[in-house]
């Protein structure tokens, strides 16, 4: 009986923590996107395709360009 009590307490506390995290995950706003960032900052940065880095292309001799 003495060995079961710590296991029960540990399992109940882990279950409670998982339940709390599950409840908190439901409060994360999923639909708010750029409009929230616009309210926080007047300057919103948008990347264009030319702003992205060039991919590393393999050459035939094992080196990369």
C-alpha positions in Angstrom: 0.0 0.0 0.0 2.9 2.4 0.7 4.2 2.0 -2.8 0.9 2.7 -4.5 0.3 6.0 -2.8 3.1 7.9 -4.5 2.2 6.4 -7.8 -1.4 7.5 -7.4 -0.4 11.0 -6.4 2.0 11.2 -9.3 -0.5 9.9 -11.9 -3.2 12.3 -10.6 -0.9 15.3 -10.8 0.2 14.3 -14.3 -3.4 13.9 -15.4 -4.3 17.2 -13.9 -1.4 18.9 -15.6 -2.5 17.4 -19.0 -6.0 18.4 -18.4 -5.0 22.0 -17.6 -2.7 22.2 -20.7 -5.6 20.8 -22.8 -7.9 23.5 -21.5 -5.4 26.2 -22.0 -4.7 25.1 -25.6 -8.4 25.8 -26.4 -7.9 29.5 -25.6 -5.2 30.0 -28.2 -6.5 32.3 -31.0 -6.4 30.3 -34.2 -8.0 32.7 -36.6 -6.1 35.9 -35.8 -3.2 36.5 -38.1 -1.7 39.6 -39.7 -4.4 41.9 -38.3 -3.1 41.3 -34.8 0.4 42.1 -35.9 -0.9 45.3 -37.6 -2.5 46.3 -34.3 0.7 45.7 -32.4 3.0 47.4 -35.0 2.2 49.8 -37.7 5.0 48.3 -39.9 4.3 44.8 -41.1 7.1 43.1 -43.0 6.0 40.9 -45.9 8.6 38.8 -47.7 8.5 38.7 -51.5 10.0 35.8 -53.6 13.0 37.9 -54.4 13.7 38.3 -50.7 14.2 34.6 -50.2 17.7 33.1 -50.3 18.9 31.3 -53.4 18.8 27.5 -53.0 22.1 25.6 -52.7 22.5 23.7 -56.0 24.7 20.5 -56.1 27.2 20.4 -58.9 28.1 17.1 -60.6 31.6 16.9 -58.9 30.3 16.7 -55.4 30.7 20.5 -54.6 27.9 22.9 -54.0 27.3 26.3 -55.6 
